[in-house]
C-alpha cells in the first residue's frame, strides 16, 4: 500500500482538528447548554476509560488538579459521578461516572447531534458514508493510541 504524502497528511489532520473543534463549539452554542466543556470532557473520559484517581482524571481532562477537585465536587452533588475507595491505596479515592452521569452525557451528545442535523441533512448517501468511514478511521487510531499508551505505562 502506498504511503500518504506526509505534508498533505499533516495539513489534513490539522484541518480536521480545527474543523472538529469548530463544529463542537457551534453545536454547543446552538443548544444553549451552559454546562462547562470541562464537565462534558470529564464525564466522557470517565465513560470511556472507567474510574480513575483525581490527578489522572485532571490530566486526561486537561485541567489542573484544583480545578478537577471543584469539578468533581459539583459532579458528585449532581450525582453524575461518585467517589469509590481505591483498592490499591486505602487513603485514595477513585472517581467513577454514575448511571445518571452516563445518561446526562448521552443526552448532551444527542442534543449536540440534533443541533447539527439541519446543517448536514442535505448530504448525499456517499457523503454520509465518507463521514462514517472517517469516524471509523479516527476511532481505530485513537483506540490504537490508547492501547499503546496503556502498554507503555504498564511496562514502566
One Martini backbone bead per residue (centre of mass of N, CA, C, O) as a GRO file, in nm:
protein
  156
    1UNK     BB    1   0.096   0.037   0.025
    2UNK     BB    2   0.086   0.354  -0.015
    3UNK     BB    3   0.213   0.637   0.104
    4UNK     BB    4   0.153   0.925   0.234
    5UNK     BB    5   0.164   1.252   0.221
    6UNK     BB    6   0.285   1.414   0.493
    7UNK     BB    7   0.202   1.704   0.436
    8UNK     BB    8  -0.095   1.645   0.373
    9UNK     BB    9  -0.158   1.500   0.637
   10UNK     BB   10  -0.092   1.733   0.824
   11UNK     BB   11  -0.303   1.929   0.710
   12UNK     BB   12  -0.554   1.749   0.744
   13UNK     BB   13  -0.537   1.702   1.050
   14UNK     BB   14  -0.547   2.000   1.126
   15UNK     BB   15  -0.822   2.055   0.992
   16UNK     BB   16  -0.981   1.845   1.156
   17UNK     BB   17  -0.942   1.966   1.436
   18UNK     BB   18  -1.061   2.242   1.378
   19UNK     BB   19  -1.338   2.147   1.273
   20UNK     BB   20  -1.420   1.993   1.527
   21UNK     BB   21  -1.414   2.231   1.723
   22UNK     BB   22  -1.611   2.412   1.569
   23UNK     BB   23  -1.850   2.214   1.570
   24UNK     BB   24  -1.879   2.189   1.877
   25UNK     BB   25  -1.918   2.489   1.943
   26UNK     BB   26  -2.165   2.533   1.766
   27UNK     BB   27  -2.350   2.324   1.893
   28UNK     BB   28  -2.338   2.437   2.181
   29UNK     BB   29  -2.452   2.715   2.109
   30UNK     BB   30  -2.725   2.618   1.990
   31UNK     BB   31  -2.828   2.474   2.257
   32UNK     BB   32  -2.748   2.652   2.529
   33UNK     BB   33  -2.551   2.514   2.695
   34UNK     BB   34  -2.390   2.584   3.028
   35UNK     BB   35  -2.200   2.373   3.049
   36UNK     BB   36  -1.897   2.279   3.092
   37UNK     BB   37  -1.665   2.134   2.893
   38UNK     BB   38  -1.517   1.991   3.132
   39UNK     BB   39  -1.754   1.818   3.215
   40UNK     BB   40  -1.783   1.652   2.952
   41UNK     BB   41  -1.493   1.554   2.940
   42UNK     BB   42  -1.497   1.403   3.210
   43UNK     BB   43  -1.731   1.211   3.150
   44UNK     BB   44  -1.599   1.090   2.897
   45UNK     BB   45  -1.352   0.971   3.028
   46UNK     BB   46  -1.504   0.787   3.230
   47UNK     BB   47  -1.675   0.637   3.018
   48UNK     BB   48  -1.416   0.526   2.851
   49UNK     BB   49  -1.201   0.445   3.113
   50UNK     BB   50  -1.300   0.481   3.387
   51UNK     BB   51  -1.189   0.473   3.681
   52UNK     BB   52  -1.010   0.742   3.865
   53UNK     BB   53  -0.795   0.945   3.970
   54UNK     BB   54  -0.778   1.276   4.001
   55UNK     BB   55  -0.506   1.333   3.854
   56UNK     BB   56  -0.570   1.165   3.604
   57UNK     BB   57  -0.828   1.315   3.530
   58UNK     BB   58  -0.704   1.592   3.494
   59UNK     BB   59  -0.512   1.513   3.264
   60UNK     BB   60  -0.738   1.396   3.070
   61UNK     BB   61  -0.907   1.687   3.092
   62UNK     BB   62  -0.716   1.940   3.097
   63UNK     BB   63  -0.669   2.008   3.412
   64UNK     BB   64  -0.635   2.101   3.711
   65UNK     BB   65  -0.656   1.978   4.021
   66UNK     BB   66  -0.831   2.203   4.149
   67UNK     BB   67  -1.043   2.199   3.925
   68UNK     BB   68  -1.121   1.900   3.960
   69UNK     BB   69  -1.219   1.918   4.247
   70UNK     BB   70  -1.456   2.104   4.177
   71UNK     BB   71  -1.590   1.932   3.963
   72UNK     BB   72  -1.640   1.683   4.140
   73UNK     BB   73  -1.814   1.817   4.348
   74UNK     BB   74  -2.039   1.893   4.144
   75UNK     BB   75  -2.085   1.601   4.034
   76UNK     BB   76  -2.170   1.478   4.302
   77UNK     BB   77  -2.414   1.666   4.352
   78UNK     BB   78  -2.545   1.561   4.068
   79UNK     BB   79  -2.485   1.246   4.043
   80UNK     BB   80  -2.252   1.183   3.804
   81UNK     BB   81  -2.057   1.108   4.039
   82UNK     BB   82  -1.825   0.894   4.224
   83UNK     BB   83  -1.676   0.784   4.513
   84UNK     BB   84  -1.413   0.539   4.540
   85UNK     BB   85  -1.234   0.310   4.665
   86UNK     BB   86  -0.902   0.233   4.659
   87UNK     BB   87  -0.758  -0.081   4.632
   88UNK     BB   88  -0.442   0.022   4.641
   89UNK     BB   89  -0.542   0.283   4.833
   90UNK     BB   90  -0.697   0.371   5.124
   91UNK     BB   91  -0.645   0.697   5.092
   92UNK     BB   92  -0.784   0.673   4.819
   93UNK     BB   93  -0.960   0.785   4.526
   94UNK     BB   94  -1.214   0.724   4.298
   95UNK     BB   95  -1.361   0.813   3.988
   96UNK     BB   96  -1.709   0.769   3.889
   97UNK     BB   97  -1.952   0.706   3.686
   98UNK     BB   98  -2.287   0.732   3.663
   99UNK     BB   99  -2.582   0.667   3.529
  100UNK     BB  100  -2.665   0.966   3.534
  101UNK     BB  101  -2.407   1.067   3.389
  102UNK     BB  102  -2.435   0.895   3.131
  103UNK     BB  103  -2.707   1.019   3.051
  104UNK     BB  104  -2.618   1.313   3.034
  105UNK     BB  105  -2.408   1.265   2.815
  106UNK     BB  106  -2.599   1.144   2.602
  107UNK     BB  107  -2.792   1.385   2.592
  108UNK     BB  108  -2.579   1.588   2.496
  109UNK     BB  109  -2.500   1.442   2.237
  110UNK     BB  110  -2.785   1.447   2.117
  111UNK     BB  111  -2.811   1.755   2.117
  112UNK     BB  112  -2.576   1.811   1.929
  113UNK     BB  113  -2.673   1.643   1.692
  114UNK     BB  114  -2.945   1.785   1.649
  115UNK     BB  115  -2.813   2.066   1.588
  116UNK     BB  116  -2.664   1.949   1.314
  117UNK     BB  117  -2.867   1.832   1.111
  118UNK     BB  118  -2.941   2.086   0.932
  119UNK     BB  119  -2.637   2.107   0.811
  120UNK     BB  120  -2.655   1.776   0.693
  121UNK     BB  121  -2.930   1.684   0.542
  122UNK     BB  122  -2.804   1.730   0.228
  123UNK     BB  123  -2.653   1.485   0.211
  124UNK     BB  124  -2.523   1.232   0.069
  125UNK     BB  125  -2.465   0.905   0.090
  126UNK     BB  126  -2.159   0.931   0.029
  127UNK     BB  127  -2.100   1.149   0.244
  128UNK     BB  128  -2.192   0.984   0.486
  129UNK     BB  129  -1.995   0.752   0.435
  130UNK     BB  130  -1.740   0.925   0.464
  131UNK     BB  131  -1.791   1.005   0.755
  132UNK     BB  132  -1.803   0.721   0.872
  133UNK     BB  133  -1.514   0.641   0.785
  134UNK     BB  134  -1.370   0.861   0.941
  135UNK     BB  135  -1.463   0.771   1.220
  136UNK     BB  136  -1.335   0.488   1.204
  137UNK     BB  137  -1.043   0.576   1.169
  138UNK     BB  138  -1.016   0.748   1.421
  139UNK     BB  139  -1.105   0.537   1.626
  140UNK     BB  140  -0.876   0.330   1.566
  141UNK     BB  141  -0.638   0.525   1.637
  142UNK     BB  142  -0.719   0.593   1.926
  143UNK     BB  143  -0.723   0.304   2.033
  144UNK     BB  144  -0.428   0.241   1.963
  145UNK     BB  145  -0.306   0.467   2.134
  146UNK     BB  146  -0.424   0.379   2.407
  147UNK     BB  147  -0.297   0.095   2.409
  148UNK     BB  148  -0.004   0.190   2.390
  149UNK     BB  149   0.000   0.369   2.642
  150UNK     BB  150  -0.075   0.140   2.840
  151UNK     BB  151   0.164  -0.048   2.780
  152UNK     BB  152   0.383   0.150   2.865
  153UNK     BB  153   0.281   0.200   3.156
  154UNK     BB  154   0.299  -0.109   3.241
  155UNK     BB  155   0.624  -0.129   3.186
  156UNK     BB  156   0.727   0.083   3.422
   0.00000   0.00000   0.00000
